[in-house]
Amino acid sequence: MAKTIALIVLVLFSQAHYGQCGDRYQNEIFSSISISTVNYSDVYSDNAHMMDIYTADSDTFTNRPVIIFQHGGSYYSGSKESLECVEVCNYFAKRGYVAISMNYRLVSLSNLANFLSSNTLQYEEVLKATADMKGAIRYMRKDATNGNNFGINPNSIFVGGFSSGAITAIHTAYIDNISDLPTTPINAQIIANNLGGIEGDVGNIGYSSAVNGIINFAGGIHLLQWIDSNDEPIFSAQGTNDLTVNFNCGPGLNIPNVLELCGLAKIHPICDSLGINNQSLIFNNTDHLWSQNQFNQALDQSNSFLYPLLPCNNISSFKDIYKKRVLLKTINLLGQEASPKNNEPLFYIYNDGSVEKIIYIK
């Protein structure tokens, strides 16, 4: 089968623009970490709205990127002290990030049977967890404008999680408007409005809940149509045999009455087609539970994915680079305007001064 390959060279962004963060954020440069525990809501004062903020003890930087991470547990178990959260937060804090592990509202065990059989309750729980994550994001931006006690860059906030926590992170980033939510067979728009609208009911009003990227460990999305070309970069890691959050698409927990979730195998081809910056790590013949080696590999690769997105590298998103440019003309080697032909190099000239050299090989 014939295949077309595009070879692209960006002249504007030389290697001098890449790697300006140096070792910071790439490698472990701190050994001692402190944890501060705060209530991230100005509406609720309960354990469900507490979060642990990990920072390096000897770090003097005051403009650090943030990672907010949610634990797994199928929305009815787990906590900010869960092992995966502690490992993630220590990993990134030792590299210079401000790393956060947050609690969020969970289904009570006494209501678990109803939760597993009711799509309405499932929607409500996911939207509550999403509201909590948005509230935590806004809390950090609110703090940044009121003394910046944790030394963050409010324009560099990433979200992530494992399993249900990753589901929350994806929905936090990719549900853009309340109109995105379905009205049939479940009126999720009414559920969201009862929880304070798309931004939720956690407070810290007046601050943005926007994020700069997603770390998705074994999570998925309910509706693939929520992904659009303006969405944030995403890194995903998942096992091909995962049925708890289906690697393709299937009911959550592999229980027929639970809402469908679509995993890595469906999310990333859509991201590719829409030009969303993305990277995936696939564990063949692995289910929802990973080995320690696999978890470490996911940490390292997610870190490498985030690194070029950091402000100190002057690139917030490869998607943004393309979005801001307007093509002026296409010329051949002789400087003449030309249309694409197989095996002929062309130069695409943009309004920002950048040039792409593209060769289509069939």
N, C-alpha and C positions, 0 to 999 in steps of 0.2 A: 504494500500500500504506500502511495506517495505521501510524504509528510513535508510540511513547510516549516522552516526554522528561521527565526529572526535573530540576528546578531546585533546587539545594541551597545553602543559606546556613548556614555554621557560625558561630554567634554567639560561641561560647566562644573561638575563635581569631581574634582581630582582627588587623588588619594590623600592629599594634604588636608582635605576636609574631613576625612574619616579617621577615627581613632583619637580624636582630640581629648577624650576622657582619660586616655592613658590606661594604666592598670586599674584605676578605680572603676568599680562596677563590673569589670571583667574577672578580676582575681580576688581571692580572700586577702584583705589587707589589714583586718582588725581581728583581734582574738577575744576581746572581752565585750559582752553585750549587756545592756541594761533594759529592763522591761518596765514601762509605765502603764498602768491600767486606768482607763477613763470611761466615763459614760458618754457615748457619742450622740445621745439624743437630748434635746431640751424639752421633750414631751414625756418620754418614759424614763423612769428611774428604777430599772429592774436589771436582773442579771442578763436577760436576753439582749440588752443594749449596752453591754460592756465590751471593750476591746483592749487588747494588749499591743502596745507600741514598742517595737524593738529598735534600739539605736546603739551604735558602737560607742563605747565609753570615751575613747580618745579622738573621736571624729570632730573636727572643728569646722567642717563645712556647714553652711546654713542655707543651702539651696539644693537640697537633695531630692531625687525622685522617690516616689512612694509606691509601694505595692500593698494592696488590701486583699487579704486572702480569707476565703470562707472554707470551713471544714465540711467534710462529707457526713453522711449518716441518714440519707433518704428523707430528710426533712423531719425526722422524729428523734434523732439521737446525735451525739457528738457535741463538742464544745471547742472553744478557742484554745484549749490545752491539748487538743487531739494531736497525735504524734506527727501527722503530715504537716499540720500548721506550724508546729514548733520547728520542724526541720526546714521548712520553706523560709520561715522568718529569720532563723539564725543564718541560713545560707546567704540570703540577700543582705541582711544587716551587716554581716562581716565583709561584704563587698562595697558598703557605703550607702546602701539604700536605707530609707525608713520603711520598715516592714511591719505590717499590722495583721494580727489574727483577731477576727471579730466573732462574737456570738451573734445570733439572730433568732427570731421567733421560731419555735419548733412546735410541731403537733404534739399534744399531750398523749401519753401512752394510753390513757383511758379512752381517747377518741381515735385511736389508731385504726381500728376496724372500719369506722365510718370514713376516715380519710382515704383508705385504700380502695374503697368502693364508690367514692363520690368524686367525679371530675370537677364539680363545683368547689369542693373543699380543697382539691389539689391545686386548682387555679389560685384560690385564695391564699394558700400557703406559699406558693412560689412568688406571688405578687407581694406578700408580706416580706419575704426574705429579700426580694429585690428592693423594696422600699427601705429596708434596713441598710442594705449596702449603699444605696444612694444617700441615705442620711449620714453614714460614716464618711463618704466622700465629701459631702458638704461640710461636715464637722472639721475636716482637715483644712479645707479652704477658709472656713470661718476663723479657725485658730491662726492660720497664716496671716490674716489681716488684723489680728489682735495679739500681736507680740511674737507670733511664729515660734511658739515654745518648742517645737520639734524640728525646726530648721529645714522646712520642706520647700520644694519648688511647686507651687500650686498648679503650674501648667504641665506637670509631668506626673500624672497619677494613673497607675495601672491596677486592674482588678483581676482576680483569679480565684481558683478554688479546685478542690478535688470532688468529683462525683456531683452530689447535689450542690455543693459550693460552686463548682464550675458552671453548672446549669444557671445558677443565680448570676454569676459574672457575665455570661453570654447574654442573658435576658436584660441585665442592667444596661449593657452597651447597645444591644441591637433592637430593643423595643423603643422606637423613637417618639411615637405619639400614641395617645390613648385610642385613636382611630385604627391603629394597627391590630388591636385586640378584637377577637371575633365577637359577634353578637348571637350566633347560633352555632351548635345547639346549646352552648353555654354563653350567657351574656357576661363575658369577661370585662367588658367596659363598665358595667354597673358595679362589678366586684371591685375594680380598680377605683372607681369614683368613691365607693364606700370606704376606701383606704386612703383617701386624700388625693386621688388623681394619680397621674403617671409618676409624680415625684414622691408620692407616699405621704405617710402621716408621722414621720419621725422628727420633723422640725428642721432647725438650721436653715430656715427659709431665707431666700435672697442670695444663696450661693449655688454655684453650678454643680451638677452631678455628672458632668461630662468626664469621659476617661480617654486615655491615650492608647490603650491596648489591652489585650486579654491574654491571660495564661489559663488554658483549659486543660486540666488533667482529668480525663475520663468523664467529661461532661457532654451535654448535647443541647439542642434547641428544639422547642416544641413545633414551631412553624418555620419552615425554610424560607418562606416569603418575607420574613422579617429581615433577611439579609439584603442590603442594598449597597449600591456602589459608593455611598458616602460613609460606610461603616468602618470601624476601627480595625487596626491590625490584630491578628489572632494567631497564637501558637497553640497547637493541640497535640496531646499525646494520648493514645488509646490502644487497647488490645483488640485484635480482629475477632476474638471470640467473646467479646463483651456483650452480654445480654441485659445486664442490670441497667446500663445506659447503652442502648443498642448501637453498635459500631456503624450500622446502616440506619435503619429506622424500625422502631418497634415500641411496644408499650413499656413504660418505665417499670423497672424491677422484674420485667418479663411476666407481668401480671396483666391479664386482658383488660381489667377495668381501670387500669392506670393510663393517664394521658400518654400519647405517643411522643417519643423523643428521637431525634436524629443526630447521630454522632459524626465523628471525624470523616468517615467515608462519604457522607453527603454534604457536610458543611464546606469542606475545602475545595471541591470542584466548583462550587458556586462562587466562592471567593476568587478562585482563579479566573473564572469567566467574567467577573465584575471588576477585576483589577485591584482587589483588596490585598494588601500586603499580608501574606500568611505563610506559615510553615507547619509541617506536621511530622510527628514521630510515631511510627506504627510498630507495635509489638505483635509480631506474628504468633498465632497460636496461644495468645494470652487473653485471659478473661478480665474481669473488673479488678482483680487483685494483682498487684505488681510485686515483683521482687525488689529488694533494696537496690540492686544494681540498675534495674529499670527506672526506679524512682530517681536515682542519682543522675542517670542519663537524661531524664526529662528535665531535671533542674538545670543541668549544664546547657542543654540545647535551648531551653526557654531563656536563659540568661544571655546566650549568644544572640538570640532573636531580638531581645529588648535593647541590647547595647546600641545599635545604630539608630534607634528611635529616641535616644536621650538628647536633651537640648545641648549638651556639651559636644555632641557630634554634629550639631547644626542641621540635623534631619529629624523632623517630627514624624514623618511618615512618607514612604516612597509614593504612596497614593497622592499625598498632598503636592509633591513635586510635579506630578503629571497634571493634576487638576488645575494648578495655577498657570500653566503654560498654554499659549495659543500658537498653533502652527501657522507660520507665515508663508513658507513655500517649501517645495521639495525639488532638489536639483541633482543632476548627475555629476560625474567626475569633470565634465567640461563646463560646469556652471550653468547648464541649461535646465530650465524647468522640465520635470519629467514625471511620469507615472511609474508605479512599481512594476518591475519585470523580474522574472526568475534569474538568479545568478548575477544580477547587476547591482553594484553598490549604489545606494542613494543617500543623500544627506538631507535630513529633516531639520529645518531651521525654525527656531521658536522665538517668540517676542521677548523672552527673558535673556536672550543671548546664548542659550544652550543649543547644542547641535547633536543629533543622533545620526550615527552611520548605521544603516540597516541593509543587510543582504538577505534576500529571500531565496532559500535553497530548496528546490523541489526534488 
